Amino acid sequence: MNKKILALGMLGLGLVGLTACGKQTNINLDNLVIEQRENLFVAQDSLYQVSYSGGMREQDYAFDGVKTEMVPFGIVTFNRLNFEPLAEDSYNYVVNIDGVEYTGTLENDQIENSYSIDLGVNALNTSTINVKIDFTGYSFNQELSNVSSEFAVDQASALKIANNELSSQLKNIVTDSNKVEVVQKIVRDYATPEVSNYYWYVGAVSTNGETLGVLIDANSGEILAKKV
């Protein structure tokens, strides 16, 4: 997939957050993040892929510019490699994280043609994660690999890069009545599986609707696209 096309698509995402007293003179994105993905574990066979992405996010999403209590999350996602609709109506899972087992039924995401669940657990970067999903005539049972551990640019470094790029623009728009919140995600170019095709996306939306964002190459730290 062309990096420019991917970049433009990612920067079109709607994200949001902060409180302010008049114009802000010092902006720190770390104080504004209401969803922060910290790692990504992946496994796939010839037909299907399972991923786990953990981090911290606001317990009650409220795009009011005030960052409140953050809680851990861990999202397991199951999809076909070509993102065609899955055939079954439901999929039961068994996820083992460092010896602790989680079981249940994945929830359908019709927009993404996938099934997912939030385990409420932010796994360590050193964690061992195994996912088993059985359904009619098929069994997916694999240990996931931590692809984010191979990133040259980790979560904190990516946020710092974004802060350097966006802070001056944020200073111009954040006021008492126009607040901002920030989301940090790991996104992927699914055309190829190499780690070079993973990216950090950091985006912000003000209560007045202004959107800012950067797409950062997880290998080089290069800013591939910027929206201000």
C-alpha atoms as an extended CHARMM CRD file, in Angstrom:
* protein
*
       228  EXT
         1         1  MET       CA              0.0000000000        0.0000000000        0.0000000000  PROA      1               0.0000000000
         2         2  ASN       CA              1.2770000000        3.4860000000       -0.8630000000  PROA      2               0.0000000000
         3         3  LYS       CA              2.4620000000        5.1880000000        2.3390000000  PROA      3               0.0000000000
         4         4  LYS       CA              1.0150000000        8.5310000000        1.2620000000  PROA      4               0.0000000000
         5         5  ILE       CA             -2.4340000000        7.0280000000        0.7310000000  PROA      5               0.0000000000
         6         6  LEU       CA             -2.2850000000        5.2760000000        4.1090000000  PROA      6               0.0000000000
         7         7  ALA       CA             -1.1140000000        8.4530000000        5.8020000000  PROA      7               0.0000000000
         8         8  LEU       CA             -3.9510000000       10.5320000000        4.3990000000  PROA      8               0.0000000000
         9         9  GLY       CA             -6.4460000000        7.8800000000        5.4480000000  PROA      9               0.0000000000
        10        10  MET       CA             -5.1530000000        7.7470000000        9.0130000000  PROA      10              0.0000000000
        11        11  LEU       CA             -5.1780000000       11.5200000000        9.3560000000  PROA      11              0.0000000000
        12        12  GLY       CA             -8.8310000000       11.5060000000        8.3920000000  PROA      12              0.0000000000
        13        13  LEU       CA             -9.7240000000        9.6340000000       11.5880000000  PROA      13              0.0000000000
        14        14  GLY       CA            -11.8200000000       11.5120000000       14.1180000000  PROA      14              0.0000000000
        15        15  LEU       CA            -10.1440000000       11.6340000000       17.5270000000  PROA      15              0.0000000000
        16        16  VAL       CA            -10.4280000000       13.7420000000       20.5650000000  PROA      16              0.0000000000
        17        17  GLY       CA             -9.3660000000       16.4670000000       24.4440000000  PROA      17              0.0000000000
        18        18  LEU       CA             -7.9080000000       19.2470000000       28.1610000000  PROA      18              0.0000000000
        19        19  THR       CA             -8.8470000000       22.2240000000       30.1460000000  PROA      19              0.0000000000
        20        20  ALA       CA             -7.3180000000       25.6120000000       29.6040000000  PROA      20              0.0000000000
        21        21  CYS       CA             -7.1310000000       29.1080000000       31.0160000000  PROA      21              0.0000000000
        22        22  GLY       CA             -7.1400000000       31.4430000000       28.0280000000  PROA      22              0.0000000000
        23        23  LYS       CA             -4.4170000000       30.6370000000       25.5150000000  PROA      23              0.0000000000
        24        24  GLN       CA             -2.0680000000       27.8540000000       26.6150000000  PROA      24              0.0000000000
        25        25  THR       CA              1.6250000000       28.6550000000       26.7930000000  PROA      25              0.0000000000
        26        26  ASN       CA              2.8110000000       25.1120000000       27.5080000000  PROA      26              0.0000000000
        27        27  ILE       CA              1.2140000000       22.0360000000       25.9500000000  PROA      27              0.0000000000
        28        28  ASN       CA              2.1300000000       18.5050000000       27.0170000000  PROA      28              0.0000000000
        29        29  LEU       CA              0.2930000000       15.8270000000       25.0800000000  PROA      29              0.0000000000
        30        30  ASP       CA              0.9570000000       13.2670000000       27.7980000000  PROA      30              0.0000000000
        31        31  ASN       CA             -1.4640000000       15.1860000000       30.0430000000  PROA      31              0.0000000000
        32        32  LEU       CA             -4.1690000000       15.0650000000       27.3710000000  PROA      32              0.0000000000
        33        33  VAL       CA             -4.1230000000       11.4440000000       26.1960000000  PROA      33              0.0000000000
        34        34  ILE       CA             -7.3990000000        9.6370000000       26.8980000000  PROA      34              0.0000000000
        35        35  GLU       CA             -6.4860000000        6.4870000000       24.9530000000  PROA      35              0.0000000000
        36        36  GLN       CA             -2.9340000000        5.2360000000       24.6370000000  PROA      36              0.0000000000
        37        37  ARG       CA             -2.0320000000        1.9590000000       22.9690000000  PROA      37              0.0000000000
        38        38  GLU       CA              1.3080000000        0.7090000000       24.2450000000  PROA      38              0.0000000000
        39        39  ASN       CA              1.9050000000       -2.6340000000       22.5520000000  PROA      39              0.0000000000
        40        40  LEU       CA              0.7730000000       -4.9340000000       19.7680000000  PROA      40              0.0000000000
        41        41  PHE       CA              0.9780000000       -8.7450000000       19.6650000000  PROA      41              0.0000000000
        42        42  VAL       CA              0.0810000000      -10.5900000000       16.4490000000  PROA      42              0.0000000000
        43        43  ALA       CA             -0.2660000000      -14.1420000000       15.1150000000  PROA      43              0.0000000000
        44        44  GLN       CA             -1.6520000000      -15.4330000000       11.8460000000  PROA      44              0.0000000000
        45        45  ASP       CA             -2.0120000000      -18.5450000000        9.7430000000  PROA      45              0.0000000000
        46        46  SER       CA             -2.8600000000      -18.8280000000        6.0460000000  PROA      46              0.0000000000
        47        47  LEU       CA             -6.4070000000      -17.5320000000        6.5340000000  PROA      47              0.0000000000
        48        48  TYR       CA             -6.8310000000      -15.6890000000        9.8310000000  PROA      48              0.0000000000
        49        49  GLN       CA             -5.1330000000      -13.1990000000       12.0910000000  PROA      49              0.0000000000
        50        50  VAL       CA             -5.4300000000      -12.5360000000       15.8150000000  PROA      50              0.0000000000
        51        51  SER       CA             -4.0240000000       -9.4500000000       17.4680000000  PROA      51              0.0000000000
        52        52  TYR       CA             -3.8220000000       -8.1240000000       20.9970000000  PROA      52              0.0000000000
        53        53  SER       CA             -3.2630000000       -4.4380000000       21.7460000000  PROA      53              0.0000000000
        54        54  GLY       CA             -3.0460000000       -3.1290000000       25.2960000000  PROA      54              0.0000000000
        55        55  GLY       CA             -2.7390000000        0.2200000000       26.9810000000  PROA      55              0.0000000000
        56        56  MET       CA             -4.5700000000        2.7420000000       29.1390000000  PROA      56              0.0000000000
        57        57  ARG       CA             -7.6680000000        4.8060000000       28.4610000000  PROA      57              0.0000000000
        58        58  GLU       CA            -10.2380000000        6.9830000000       30.1600000000  PROA      58              0.0000000000
        59        59  GLN       CA            -12.6970000000        4.8520000000       32.1090000000  PROA      59              0.0000000000
        60        60  ASP       CA            -15.7040000000        6.8160000000       30.9070000000  PROA      60              0.0000000000
        61        61  TYR       CA            -15.1640000000        8.3150000000       27.4930000000  PROA      61              0.0000000000
        62        62  ALA       CA            -16.3420000000       11.9050000000       27.7180000000  PROA      62              0.0000000000
        63        63  PHE       CA            -14.9050000000       14.3330000000       25.1990000000  PROA      63              0.0000000000
        64        64  ASP       CA            -15.1640000000       17.2490000000       27.5980000000  PROA      64              0.0000000000
        65        65  GLY       CA            -11.5370000000       18.3210000000       27.6810000000  PROA      65              0.0000000000
        66        66  VAL       CA            -10.9390000000       16.9370000000       31.1770000000  PROA      66              0.0000000000
        67        67  LYS       CA             -8.7130000000       13.8790000000       31.5160000000  PROA      67              0.0000000000
        68        68  THR       CA            -10.1650000000       11.6610000000       34.2340000000  PROA      68              0.0000000000
        69        69  GLU       CA             -9.2730000000        8.2490000000       35.6890000000  PROA      69              0.0000000000
        70        70  MET       CA             -7.4050000000        5.9830000000       33.2890000000  PROA      70              0.0000000000
        71        71  VAL       CA             -7.9290000000        2.2080000000       33.3160000000  PROA      71              0.0000000000
        72        72  PRO       CA             -6.1160000000       -0.6450000000       31.5630000000  PROA      72              0.0000000000
        73        73  PHE       CA             -7.4800000000       -2.2790000000       28.4450000000  PROA      73              0.0000000000
        74        74  GLY       CA             -6.4410000000       -5.1530000000       26.2050000000  PROA      74              0.0000000000
        75        75  ILE       CA             -8.2880000000       -5.6830000000       22.9330000000  PROA      75              0.0000000000
        76        76  VAL       CA             -8.1830000000       -9.0480000000       21.1690000000  PROA      76              0.0000000000
        77        77  THR       CA             -9.2420000000       -8.9000000000       17.5080000000  PROA      77              0.0000000000
        78        78  PHE       CA             -9.9200000000      -11.8170000000       15.1530000000  PROA      78              0.0000000000
        79        79  ASN       CA            -10.2820000000      -11.3600000000       11.3910000000  PROA      79              0.0000000000
        80        80  ARG       CA             -9.6390000000      -12.9290000000        8.0140000000  PROA      80              0.0000000000
        81        81  LEU       CA             -6.4090000000      -11.8010000000        6.3800000000  PROA      81              0.0000000000
        82        82  ASN       CA             -8.3460000000      -10.3790000000        3.4210000000  PROA      82              0.0000000000
        83        83  PHE       CA            -10.9160000000       -8.7640000000        5.7620000000  PROA      83              0.0000000000
        84        84  GLU       CA            -13.7880000000      -10.6240000000        4.1260000000  PROA      84              0.0000000000
        85        85  PRO       CA            -16.7750000000      -11.1520000000        6.4270000000  PROA      85              0.0000000000
        86        86  LEU       CA            -16.3720000000      -14.0720000000        8.8200000000  PROA      86              0.0000000000
        87        87  ALA       CA            -18.7570000000      -16.9680000000        8.3020000000  PROA      87              0.0000000000
        88        88  GLU       CA            -19.8060000000      -17.7370000000       11.8880000000  PROA      88              0.0000000000
        89        89  ASP       CA            -22.3180000000      -15.7830000000       13.9720000000  PROA      89              0.0000000000
        90        90  SER       CA            -20.1440000000      -16.0060000000       17.0810000000  PROA      90              0.0000000000
        91        91  TYR       CA            -16.6570000000      -17.0710000000       18.1140000000  PROA      91              0.0000000000
        92        92  ASN       CA            -15.6410000000      -18.3210000000       21.5360000000  PROA      92              0.0000000000
        93        93  TYR       CA            -12.1200000000      -17.5450000000       22.7060000000  PROA      93              0.0000000000
        94        94  VAL       CA             -9.6060000000      -18.7700000000       25.2450000000  PROA      94              0.0000000000
        95        95  VAL       CA             -6.8240000000      -16.2510000000       25.8880000000  PROA      95              0.0000000000
        96        96  ASN       CA             -3.9220000000      -17.0910000000       28.1690000000  PROA      96              0.0000000000
        97        97  ILE       CA             -1.7520000000      -14.1940000000       29.3690000000  PROA      97              0.0000000000
        98        98  ASP       CA              1.1900000000      -15.2410000000       31.5380000000  PROA      98              0.0000000000
        99        99  GLY       CA             -0.7170000000      -18.2390000000       32.8410000000  PROA      99              0.0000000000
       100       100  VAL       CA             -3.9930000000      -16.4240000000       33.5380000000  PROA      100             0.0000000000
       101       101  GLU       CA             -6.8870000000      -17.6380000000       31.3850000000  PROA      101             0.0000000000
       102       102  TYR       CA             -9.7010000000      -15.4860000000       29.9910000000  PROA      102             0.0000000000
       103       103  THR       CA            -12.6940000000      -17.0270000000       28.2120000000  PROA      103             0.0000000000
       104       104  GLY       CA            -15.8170000000      -15.7240000000       26.5560000000  PROA      104             0.0000000000
       105       105  THR       CA            -17.4030000000      -14.7810000000       23.2300000000  PROA      105             0.0000000000
       106       106  LEU       CA            -15.9800000000      -12.2380000000       20.8070000000  PROA      106             0.0000000000
       107       107  GLU       CA            -18.1850000000       -9.3120000000       19.7880000000  PROA      107             0.0000000000
       108       108  ASN       CA            -18.9720000000       -8.6050000000       16.1440000000  PROA      108             0.0000000000
       109       109  ASP       CA            -17.5320000000       -5.4450000000       14.5760000000  PROA      109             0.0000000000
       110       110  GLN       CA            -19.3760000000       -5.1910000000       11.2680000000  PROA      110             0.0000000000
       111       111  ILE       CA            -17.4990000000       -2.0780000000       10.1600000000  PROA      111             0.0000000000
       112       112  GLU       CA            -14.0990000000       -3.7960000000       10.4100000000  PROA      112             0.0000000000
       113       113  ASN       CA            -15.3770000000       -7.2710000000        9.4230000000  PROA      113             0.0000000000
       114       114  SER       CA            -13.8540000000       -8.6270000000       12.6090000000  PROA      114             0.0000000000
       115       115  TYR       CA            -14.6910000000       -9.9200000000       16.0670000000  PROA      115             0.0000000000
       116       116  SER       CA            -13.0920000000       -8.4670000000       19.1880000000  PROA      116             0.0000000000
       117       117  ILE       CA            -13.2160000000       -8.2110000000       22.9700000000  PROA      117             0.0000000000
       118       118  ASP       CA            -11.6820000000       -5.9590000000       25.6070000000  PROA      118             0.0000000000
       119       119  LEU       CA            -10.1750000000       -8.1270000000       28.3400000000  PROA      119             0.0000000000
       120       120  GLY       CA             -9.4900000000       -5.1130000000       30.5510000000  PROA      120             0.0000000000
       121       121  VAL       CA             -5.8650000000       -6.2450000000       30.9120000000  PROA      121             0.0000000000
       122       122  ASN       CA             -2.7880000000       -4.3210000000       29.7570000000  PROA      122             0.0000000000
       123       123  ALA       CA             -0.2190000000       -7.0580000000       29.1690000000  PROA      123             0.0000000000
       124       124  LEU       CA              3.4590000000       -6.4050000000       29.7540000000  PROA      124             0.0000000000
       125       125  ASN       CA              5.7760000000       -6.1290000000       26.7760000000  PROA      125             0.0000000000
       126       126  THR       CA              7.4150000000       -9.3120000000       28.0770000000  PROA      126             0.0000000000
       127       127  SER       CA              4.1180000000      -11.1980000000       28.4280000000  PROA      127             0.0000000000
       128       128  THR       CA              3.3850000000      -14.5450000000       26.8060000000  PROA      128             0.0000000000
       129       129  ILE       CA             -0.0190000000      -14.4860000000       25.0950000000  PROA      129             0.0000000000
       130       130  ASN       CA             -1.7470000000      -17.4940000000       23.5420000000  PROA      130             0.0000000000
       131       131  VAL       CA             -5.1140000000      -17.2910000000       21.7870000000  PROA      131             0.0000000000
       132       132  LYS       CA             -7.3660000000      -20.2210000000       20.8990000000  PROA      132             0.0000000000
       133       133  ILE       CA            -10.5030000000      -19.8090000000       18.7850000000  PROA      133             0.0000000000
       134       134  ASP       CA            -12.4600000000      -22.8830000000       17.6760000000  PROA      134             0.0000000000
       135       135  PHE       CA            -15.3160000000      -22.8290000000       15.2020000000  PROA      135             0.0000000000
       136       136  THR       CA            -16.9390000000      -25.0580000000       12.6040000000  PROA      136             0.0000000000
       137       137  GLY       CA            -14.2750000000      -27.1620000000       10.9540000000  PROA      137             0.0000000000
       138       138  TYR       CA            -11.3730000000      -24.9680000000       12.0920000000  PROA      138             0.0000000000
       139       139  SER       CA             -9.1840000000      -24.2360000000       15.0770000000  PROA      139             0.0000000000
       140       140  PHE       CA             -6.8990000000      -21.2480000000       15.5460000000  PROA      140             0.0000000000
       141       141  ASN       CA             -4.4560000000      -21.8240000000       18.3830000000  PROA      141             0.0000000000
       142       142  GLN       CA             -1.2520000000      -19.7950000000       18.4140000000  PROA      142             0.0000000000
       143       143  GLU       CA              1.1190000000      -17.8530000000       20.6050000000  PROA      143             0.0000000000
       144       144  LEU       CA              1.2270000000      -14.1880000000       19.6160000000  PROA      144             0.0000000000
       145       145  SER       CA              4.4610000000      -12.3220000000       18.8730000000  PROA      145             0.0000000000
       146       146  ASN       CA              5.0930000000       -8.8620000000       20.2680000000  PROA      146             0.0000000000
       147       147  VAL       CA              5.7200000000       -6.9360000000       17.0410000000  PROA      147             0.0000000000
       148       148  SER       CA              5.8400000000       -3.6040000000       18.8870000000  PROA      148             0.0000000000
       149       149  SER       CA              8.9640000000       -4.7680000000       20.7260000000  PROA      149             0.0000000000
       150       150  GLU       CA             10.7350000000       -4.5060000000       17.3590000000  PROA      150             0.0000000000
       151       151  PHE       CA              9.7610000000       -0.8730000000       16.8360000000  PROA      151             0.0000000000
       152       152  ALA       CA             12.7160000000        1.4950000000       16.8460000000  PROA      152             0.0000000000
       153       153  VAL       CA             10.2830000000        4.1620000000       18.0950000000  PROA      153             0.0000000000
       154       154  ASP       CA              8.3900000000        3.1590000000       21.2200000000  PROA      154             0.0000000000
       155       155  GLN       CA              5.1610000000        4.6130000000       22.5580000000  PROA      155             0.0000000000
       156       156  ALA       CA              6.7780000000        7.3300000000       24.6780000000  PROA      156             0.0000000000
       157       157  SER       CA              9.1340000000        8.4040000000       21.8930000000  PROA      157             0.0000000000
       158       158  ALA       CA              6.2890000000        8.6080000000       19.3830000000  PROA      158             0.0000000000
       159       159  LEU       CA              4.2840000000       10.8200000000       21.7330000000  PROA      159             0.0000000000
       160       160  LYS       CA              7.3060000000       13.0890000000       22.1780000000  PROA      160             0.0000000000
       161       161  ILE       CA              7.6960000000       13.4120000000       18.3980000000  PROA      161             0.0000000000
       162       162  ALA       CA              4.0130000000       14.2800000000       18.0920000000  PROA      162             0.0000000000
       163       163  ASN       CA              4.2690000000       16.7860000000       20.9380000000  PROA      163             0.0000000000
       164       164  ASN       CA              7.1140000000       18.6030000000       19.1750000000  PROA      164             0.0000000000
       165       165  GLU       CA              5.0990000000       18.7570000000       15.9610000000  PROA      165             0.0000000000
       166       166  LEU       CA              1.6870000000       19.7430000000       17.3270000000  PROA      166             0.0000000000
       167       167  SER       CA              2.2700000000       21.8150000000       20.4770000000  PROA      167             0.0000000000
       168       168  SER       CA              2.5840000000       25.1650000000       18.7040000000  PROA      168             0.0000000000
       169       169  GLN       CA             -0.7030000000       24.6290000000       16.8330000000  PROA      169             0.0000000000
       170       170  LEU       CA             -2.4260000000       23.4720000000       20.0100000000  PROA      170             0.0000000000
       171       171  LYS       CA             -1.3150000000       26.6290000000       21.8170000000  PROA      171             0.0000000000
       172       172  ASN       CA             -3.2030000000       28.6510000000       19.2060000000  PROA      172             0.0000000000
       173       173  ILE       CA             -6.5090000000       26.8340000000       19.5390000000  PROA      173             0.0000000000
       174       174  VAL       CA             -6.8300000000       25.7840000000       23.2060000000  PROA      174             0.0000000000
       175       175  THR       CA             -8.8250000000       28.2160000000       25.3400000000  PROA      175             0.0000000000
       176       176  ASP       CA            -11.2900000000       28.0470000000       28.2440000000  PROA      176             0.0000000000
       177       177  SER       CA            -14.1030000000       27.2490000000       25.8350000000  PROA      177             0.0000000000
       178       178  ASN       CA            -12.1570000000       25.1870000000       23.2990000000  PROA      178             0.0000000000
       179       179  LYS       CA            -10.5170000000       22.1740000000       24.8970000000  PROA      179             0.0000000000
       180       180  VAL       CA             -8.5840000000       19.2190000000       23.4640000000  PROA      180             0.0000000000
       181       181  GLU       CA             -8.0550000000       15.5180000000       24.1220000000  PROA      181             0.0000000000
       182       182  VAL       CA             -5.6220000000       13.1450000000       22.4100000000  PROA      182             0.0000000000
       183       183  VAL       CA             -5.5940000000        9.5340000000       21.2330000000  PROA      183             0.0000000000
       184       184  GLN       CA             -2.4840000000        7.4750000000       20.4180000000  PROA      184             0.0000000000
       185       185  LYS       CA             -2.8240000000        4.2940000000       18.3710000000  PROA      185             0.0000000000
       186       186  ILE       CA             -0.7490000000        1.7140000000       16.5330000000  PROA      186             0.0000000000
       187       187  VAL       CA             -1.8990000000        1.3400000000       12.9340000000  PROA      187             0.0000000000
       188       188  ARG       CA             -0.7680000000       -1.0420000000       10.2460000000  PROA      188             0.0000000000
       189       189  ASP       CA             -0.4930000000       -1.3220000000        6.4920000000  PROA      189             0.0000000000
       190       190  TYR       CA             -2.0210000000       -4.7720000000        6.0230000000  PROA      190             0.0000000000
       191       191  ALA       CA             -0.6790000000       -5.1780000000        2.4940000000  PROA      191             0.0000000000
       192       192  THR       CA              2.5260000000       -6.7020000000        3.8760000000  PROA      192             0.0000000000
       193       193  PRO       CA              3.4370000000       -8.0940000000        7.3200000000  PROA      193             0.0000000000
       194       194  GLU       CA              6.8460000000       -6.4610000000        7.7960000000  PROA      194             0.0000000000
       195       195  VAL       CA              7.3990000000       -4.3870000000       10.9170000000  PROA      195             0.0000000000
       196       196  SER       CA              8.3240000000       -1.4240000000        8.6990000000  PROA      196             0.0000000000
       197       197  ASN       CA              4.6360000000       -1.1380000000        7.8430000000  PROA      197             0.0000000000
       198       198  TYR       CA              3.5260000000       -0.2650000000       11.3650000000  PROA      198             0.0000000000
       199       199  TYR       CA              2.8840000000        3.3270000000       12.3790000000  PROA      199             0.0000000000
       200       200  TRP       CA              2.0770000000        5.4400000000       15.4090000000  PROA      200             0.0000000000
       201       201  TYR       CA             -0.9220000000        7.7140000000       14.9650000000  PROA      201             0.0000000000
       202       202  VAL       CA             -1.3360000000       10.5950000000       17.4060000000  PROA      202             0.0000000000
       203       203  GLY       CA             -4.4040000000       12.7500000000       16.8740000000  PROA      203             0.0000000000
       204       204  ALA       CA             -6.3470000000       15.4470000000       18.6620000000  PROA      204             0.0000000000
       205       205  VAL       CA             -9.7210000000       17.1040000000       18.2030000000  PROA      205             0.0000000000
       206       206  SER       CA            -10.9120000000       20.2600000000       19.9100000000  PROA      206             0.0000000000
       207       207  THR       CA            -14.4270000000       20.8230000000       21.1750000000  PROA      207             0.0000000000
       208       208  ASN       CA            -14.8320000000       23.3040000000       18.3080000000  PROA      208             0.0000000000
       209       209  GLY       CA            -13.9590000000       20.5950000000       15.7970000000  PROA      209             0.0000000000
       210       210  GLU       CA            -10.3640000000       21.4380000000       14.8840000000  PROA      210             0.0000000000
       211       211  THR       CA             -8.3950000000       18.2750000000       14.1210000000  PROA      211             0.0000000000
       212       212  LEU       CA             -4.6470000000       17.7700000000       14.3880000000  PROA      212             0.0000000000
       213       213  GLY       CA             -2.6600000000       14.6200000000       13.7980000000  PROA      213             0.0000000000
       214       214  VAL       CA              0.6060000000       13.0220000000       12.8090000000  PROA      214             0.0000000000
       215       215  LEU       CA              1.4310000000        9.6140000000       11.3710000000  PROA      215             0.0000000000
       216       216  ILE       CA              4.8650000000        8.4000000000       12.4540000000  PROA      216             0.0000000000
       217       217  ASP       CA              6.8770000000        5.5270000000       10.9920000000  PROA      217             0.0000000000
       218       218  ALA       CA              7.4890000000        3.1110000000       13.8750000000  PROA      218             0.0000000000
       219       219  ASN       CA             10.8760000000        2.1560000000       12.4640000000  PROA      219             0.0000000000
       220       220  SER       CA             12.4430000000        5.4500000000       11.4930000000  PROA      220             0.0000000000
       221       221  GLY       CA             10.4850000000        8.0260000000       13.4960000000  PROA      221             0.0000000000
       222       222  GLU       CA              9.8060000000        9.8840000000       10.2560000000  PROA      222             0.0000000000
       223       223  ILE       CA              6.6040000000       11.8910000000       10.1310000000  PROA      223             0.0000000000
       224       224  LEU       CA              4.8300000000       10.5720000000        7.0480000000  PROA      224             0.0000000000
       225       225  ALA       CA              1.8890000000       12.9490000000        7.2420000000  PROA      225             0.0000000000
       226       226  LYS       CA              0.6860000000       15.8200000000        9.3550000000  PROA      226             0.0000000000
       227       227  LYS       CA             -2.6950000000       17.4790000000        9.6350000000  PROA      227             0.0000000000
       228       228  VAL       CA             -2.9210000000       20.9040000000       11.2720000000  PROA      228             0.0000000000
